[in-house]
Every structure is written in C-alpha cells, then in structure tokens.
Amino acid sequence: MSVFVLKKKFIKIFAICIFSFAVVLSAVFGVTLTNRPVMKKIVVIDAGHGGIDGGASGKTTGISESELNLKFAKKLESLCSEFGFIPILTRENMDGLYDETAQSKKKSEMKNREEKIKNANPDLVLSIHMNSFSSSSTRGAHIFYAKGNEGGKALATAVADSLSTTIEYVHKTPKVGDYYILNCTDKPAILVECGFLSNEQEELLLQDDEYVGKFCYYLLCGVLKFYAYQNKSN
Ligand SMILES: [Zn+2]
C-alpha cells in the first residue's frame, strides 16, 4: 500500500470521526450545532473561463486553461461527494457562462457566476484557474483570497499547507487577490492557480490524471483541515 493510499485512508477516517463526533454531540447531549457537520457543507467549485474565453494556453500542447479548469473542477466534485460535501459546479461543460447576446461577455459571465454562487448559498467557494507567465521557468501553485475575508485567508492557509506537503513548488504563503469571484461573496473563498501553463513540465503535469487526482485530494484535505481548526476554535 503506497503512502498516498495510507494518507487517503487516514483522512477518510479523520473525516468520519469529525462527522461521528458531531452526530454524537447533537444526539446524546442535545447540543445544537451552530455549523452543519463538515460532511454537509456546500462547496461551490468554480471552473474559470469557458466558451470563447479559453484563458491561458499551454505552450507545448496548446491545451486551454478552461479545459484544465474543468478537469480539476470535476475531479474535485467527485472527491467532495466521496467525502460527503455537497459540491455545486458553476459550469459543467466547456460552454461559457455569459449570455450570448450580452454586449460585454466578460461582464455577463462574471455576473452569472456571482448569481450561481448566491443561489447555491455555499459554505465555501473554490475557484480553479491555471497560470501563465512570460518567463517559462516560473512554476508552482498560488492560492489567493479577498482582502478582509478572514475565512478566506484561513482557508487559503490550510489549503496551501496541505498542498505543499505533497505537491512541489506550491507557494506556501497565500496572497490577497483582487478578483471578482472572490470579492462577490463574503463566504470563505479562495482562487487556486494550480500551476503555470507557460512552464513545460507543469503544463504536462497539469494534464496528468494521477497528478490532478493528487492535487485535488490534497486541496480537499486543506478544506478538512480548515474545518478542523474552526471546530477547535468554536
Ligand atoms: Zn484564469
């Protein structure tokens, strides 16, 4: 059994323990929990770009960011379900989220994303993107949160911590990011730039199923960690 499988088992047991503990508390001691148990949290998973807006593109393979964002979002969706979260995707396919007749497709797209987030009434938001830079040697995931969003900051820190235990080149200190998708909600929200399509090795890694699975798994472990800390301090 590989270390990865062992860790996966451990996290599953850990998640089940948190859930069981919450259930026992409320059933046996009649404690009213202010938060839903971890397993029932609604997670909006936002795959950036789509439609005519492909985002960044791979220098070697030509793959579009919008396609990879969706690949990561779908993987996260299935992992979230596995762990008992309620995942809601802002887009499920390669279509753009803008109204076809809109004058500014970008504005229309962002408004519709915001609408989807509001309607989902999520407990947290994970927005997925891929990066690109003029220097091909730049690589590594970056995590962003909105200025003043303390929940977002704590979530970003937990996710960066978790990812950096296994994924190489992750930037351990999350940054404030002035992004519409982060500013449009006061729920804990992060934007994850999973890696650089302008870096040859990372461009290939980001398309590798095993790497995507590992990345999403540790991202989700960060979410669990975030809730574990919250339960401690509540
Ligand atoms: Zn992007």
Residues whose N, C-alpha, C, O or C-beta is under 5 A from the ligand:
A	BS01	ZN	G48 G55 H129 M130
